[in-house]
Amino acid sequence: MPASDATSSRERRLLLCADLGELDRLGAFARDIGRDERLNGDQIFALELCLEEAVANIIMHGGPGEHAGKHIAVTIMRGAPSLMVCLEDDGGPFDPTAVPPPKVAASLEEARVGGMGVHLIRKLCTDMRYERVAGRNRLTLIFGPRADRPA
């Protein structure tokens, strides 16, 4: 599969196999776009972390057997002041927007490892939407200025 296909000057696309080994390529793709868009270090980190968390979840939890996804398409549409990321996969239905917030552990001993990916994505992006379209999952993440923090 090609590393990325520049479909227009405002849109870039990366096609991935559903394999955790693809996360390195995904990270490089996010960093390249961050630099192209002149994002600061924190913004590039947020974009890369959200993409890696979402794609890792798709790969690891996309469903067993015939429900497992095989491909993930990552499309980033650029338009000031926001970036819109669309992740599409052919795995079993899963709506991350329906995942409840994590419970806060009363102590470090009670804290469990993992299970924070969706929470991190919610905190780092401006908006997160899910839909099931033609048998595919579509997760849309918006990165842009927020009313609750400076641009």
Contacts in CASP RR format, 6 or more apart in sequence:
PFRMAT RR
TARGET T0000
AUTHOR 0000-0000-0000
METHOD contacts of the structure
MODEL  1
MPASDATSSRERRLLLCADLGELDRLGAFARDIGRDERLNGDQIFALELC
LEEAVANIIMHGGPGEHAGKHIAVTIMRGAPSLMVCLEDDGGPFDPTAVP
PPKVAASLEEARVGGMGVHLIRKLCTDMRYERVAGRNRLTLIFGPRADRP
A
1 15 0 8 1.000
1 16 0 8 1.000
1 17 0 8 1.000
2 15 0 8 1.000
3 14 0 8 1.000
3 25 0 8 1.000
3 29 0 8 1.000
4 12 0 8 1.000
4 13 0 8 1.000
4 14 0 8 1.000
4 15 0 8 1.000
4 29 0 8 1.000
5 12 0 8 1.000
5 13 0 8 1.000
5 14 0 8 1.000
5 15 0 8 1.000
6 12 0 8 1.000
6 13 0 8 1.000
7 13 0 8 1.000
7 75 0 8 1.000
10 77 0 8 1.000
10 78 0 8 1.000
10 79 0 8 1.000
11 75 0 8 1.000
11 76 0 8 1.000
11 77 0 8 1.000
11 78 0 8 1.000
12 29 0 8 1.000
12 33 0 8 1.000
12 75 0 8 1.000
12 76 0 8 1.000
12 78 0 8 1.000
13 73 0 8 1.000
13 74 0 8 1.000
13 75 0 8 1.000
13 76 0 8 1.000
14 25 0 8 1.000
14 26 0 8 1.000
14 29 0 8 1.000
14 73 0 8 1.000
14 74 0 8 1.000
14 75 0 8 1.000
15 71 0 8 1.000
15 72 0 8 1.000
15 73 0 8 1.000
15 74 0 8 1.000
16 22 0 8 1.000
16 25 0 8 1.000
16 26 0 8 1.000
16 55 0 8 1.000
16 71 0 8 1.000
16 72 0 8 1.000
16 73 0 8 1.000
16 74 0 8 1.000
17 70 0 8 1.000
17 71 0 8 1.000
17 72 0 8 1.000
18 58 0 8 1.000
18 59 0 8 1.000
18 62 0 8 1.000
18 68 0 8 1.000
18 69 0 8 1.000
18 70 0 8 1.000
18 71 0 8 1.000
18 72 0 8 1.000
18 89 0 8 1.000
18 91 0 8 1.000
19 59 0 8 1.000
20 56 0 8 1.000
20 59 0 8 1.000
20 60 0 8 1.000
22 55 0 8 1.000
22 59 0 8 1.000
22 72 0 8 1.000
23 52 0 8 1.000
23 55 0 8 1.000
23 56 0 8 1.000
26 51 0 8 1.000
26 52 0 8 1.000
26 55 0 8 1.000
26 74 0 8 1.000
27 48 0 8 1.000
27 51 0 8 1.000
27 52 0 8 1.000
29 51 0 8 1.000
29 74 0 8 1.000
30 44 0 8 1.000
30 47 0 8 1.000
30 48 0 8 1.000
30 51 0 8 1.000
30 52 0 8 1.000
31 44 0 8 1.000
31 48 0 8 1.000
33 47 0 8 1.000
33 76 0 8 1.000
33 78 0 8 1.000
33 83 0 8 1.000
34 43 0 8 1.000
34 44 0 8 1.000
34 47 0 8 1.000
35 44 0 8 1.000
36 78 0 8 1.000
37 78 0 8 1.000
37 83 0 8 1.000
39 47 0 8 1.000
43 143 0 8 1.000
46 124 0 8 1.000
46 125 0 8 1.000
46 143 0 8 1.000
47 83 0 8 1.000
47 85 0 8 1.000
47 143 0 8 1.000
49 120 0 8 1.000
49 124 0 8 1.000
50 85 0 8 1.000
50 120 0 8 1.000
50 121 0 8 1.000
50 124 0 8 1.000
50 125 0 8 1.000
50 141 0 8 1.000
50 143 0 8 1.000
51 74 0 8 1.000
51 85 0 8 1.000
51 87 0 8 1.000
53 117 0 8 1.000
53 118 0 8 1.000
53 120 0 8 1.000
53 121 0 8 1.000
54 87 0 8 1.000
54 96 0 8 1.000
54 121 0 8 1.000
54 139 0 8 1.000
54 141 0 8 1.000
55 72 0 8 1.000
55 74 0 8 1.000
55 87 0 8 1.000
57 94 0 8 1.000
57 96 0 8 1.000
57 117 0 8 1.000
57 118 0 8 1.000
58 69 0 8 1.000
58 72 0 8 1.000
58 87 0 8 1.000
58 89 0 8 1.000
58 91 0 8 1.000
58 94 0 8 1.000
58 137 0 8 1.000
59 72 0 8 1.000
61 94 0 8 1.000
62 68 0 8 1.000
62 69 0 8 1.000
62 89 0 8 1.000
62 91 0 8 1.000
62 92 0 8 1.000
62 94 0 8 1.000
63 69 0 8 1.000
63 91 0 8 1.000
63 92 0 8 1.000
67 91 0 8 1.000
67 92 0 8 1.000
68 91 0 8 1.000
68 92 0 8 1.000
69 89 0 8 1.000
69 90 0 8 1.000
69 91 0 8 1.000
69 92 0 8 1.000
70 90 0 8 1.000
70 91 0 8 1.000
71 89 0 8 1.000
71 90 0 8 1.000
72 87 0 8 1.000
72 88 0 8 1.000
72 89 0 8 1.000
73 86 0 8 1.000
73 87 0 8 1.000
73 88 0 8 1.000
73 89 0 8 1.000
74 85 0 8 1.000
74 86 0 8 1.000
74 87 0 8 1.000
75 85 0 8 1.000
75 86 0 8 1.000
75 88 0 8 1.000
76 83 0 8 1.000
76 84 0 8 1.000
76 85 0 8 1.000
76 86 0 8 1.000
77 83 0 8 1.000
77 84 0 8 1.000
77 85 0 8 1.000
77 86 0 8 1.000
81 144 0 8 1.000
81 145 0 8 1.000
81 151 0 8 1.000
82 126 0 8 1.000
82 142 0 8 1.000
82 143 0 8 1.000
82 144 0 8 1.000
82 145 0 8 1.000
83 142 0 8 1.000
83 143 0 8 1.000
83 144 0 8 1.000
84 140 0 8 1.000
84 141 0 8 1.000
84 142 0 8 1.000
84 143 0 8 1.000
85 140 0 8 1.000
85 141 0 8 1.000
85 142 0 8 1.000
85 143 0 8 1.000
86 138 0 8 1.000
86 139 0 8 1.000
86 140 0 8 1.000
87 137 0 8 1.000
87 138 0 8 1.000
87 139 0 8 1.000
87 140 0 8 1.000
87 141 0 8 1.000
88 133 0 8 1.000
88 136 0 8 1.000
88 137 0 8 1.000
88 138 0 8 1.000
88 139 0 8 1.000
89 136 0 8 1.000
89 137 0 8 1.000
90 135 0 8 1.000
90 136 0 8 1.000
90 137 0 8 1.000
91 136 0 8 1.000
91 137 0 8 1.000
92 137 0 8 1.000
93 132 0 8 1.000
93 135 0 8 1.000
93 137 0 8 1.000
94 137 0 8 1.000
95 130 0 8 1.000
95 132 0 8 1.000
96 118 0 8 1.000
96 121 0 8 1.000
96 128 0 8 1.000
96 130 0 8 1.000
96 139 0 8 1.000
97 128 0 8 1.000
97 129 0 8 1.000
97 130 0 8 1.000
98 130 0 8 1.000
99 118 0 8 1.000
101 119 0 8 1.000
102 115 0 8 1.000
102 116 0 8 1.000
102 119 0 8 1.000
105 111 0 8 1.000
105 112 0 8 1.000
121 128 0 8 1.000
121 141 0 8 1.000
122 128 0 8 1.000
124 143 0 8 1.000
125 141 0 8 1.000
125 142 0 8 1.000
125 143 0 8 1.000
126 142 0 8 1.000
126 143 0 8 1.000
126 144 0 8 1.000
126 145 0 8 1.000
126 146 0 8 1.000
127 140 0 8 1.000
127 141 0 8 1.000
127 142 0 8 1.000
128 139 0 8 1.000
128 140 0 8 1.000
128 141 0 8 1.000
128 142 0 8 1.000
129 139 0 8 1.000
129 140 0 8 1.000
130 137 0 8 1.000
130 138 0 8 1.000
130 139 0 8 1.000
130 140 0 8 1.000
131 138 0 8 1.000
131 140 0 8 1.000
132 138 0 8 1.000
144 151 0 8 1.000
145 151 0 8 1.000
END
